[in-house]
């Protein structure tokens, strides 16, 4: 039986996760008087930091 307790197959630990910078973005809403958005927009706003982190990671390598 192959030894699975080696460095290639280890369970990721907290120190294995790279540092991720996060930014808070705001979007003004003029569609209604309360200036609130529905839950559907949350998925599209989260794409911005993902793309920014991917670009930063690619440029730093």
C-alpha positions in Angstrom: 0.0 0.0 0.0 1.3 3.4 -0.9 2.1 5.8 1.9 -0.5 8.6 1.7 1.0 10.7 4.6 3.5 12.6 2.4 3.8 16.2 1.5 2.0 15.7 -1.8 -1.2 14.5 -0.2 -1.4 16.4 3.0 -4.6 18.1 4.1 -4.3 21.9 3.6 -3.8 23.9 6.8 -4.4 27.6 7.5 -0.8 28.4 6.7 -1.2 26.9 3.2 -3.9 29.5 2.3 -2.4 32.5 0.5 -3.1 36.0 1.8 -6.2 37.5 0.0 -6.7 41.2 0.1 -10.3 42.2 0.1 -12.0 45.5 -0.8 -15.4 46.8 0.0 -17.2 48.1 -3.0 -20.4 50.1 -3.0 -23.0 50.5 -5.7 -25.5 53.3 -5.7 -29.0 52.3 -6.6 -31.5 54.7 -8.1 -34.1 52.1 -9.0 -36.2 52.7 -5.8 -36.6 55.2 -3.0 -35.0 52.9 -0.4 -31.8 52.5 -2.5 -31.7 48.8 -1.8 -30.9 45.9 -4.1 -32.2 42.4 -4.2 -30.1 39.4 -3.3 -29.4 38.5 -7.0 -26.7 41.2 -7.4 -24.5 39.7 -4.7 -23.0 37.1 -7.0 -22.0 39.7 -9.6 -20.3 42.1 -7.2 -18.2 39.3 -5.7 -16.6 38.7 -9.1 -14.6 41.9 -8.9 -12.2 40.9 -6.1 -11.8 37.5 -7.6 -10.5 39.0 -10.9 -8.4 41.5 -9.1 -6.7 38.8 -7.0 -6.1 36.6 -10.0 -4.5 39.5 -11.9 -2.3 40.4 -8.9 -1.3 36.8 -8.4 -0.4 36.4 -12.1 1.7 39.7 -12.1 3.6 38.8 -9.0 4.8 35.5 -10.2 
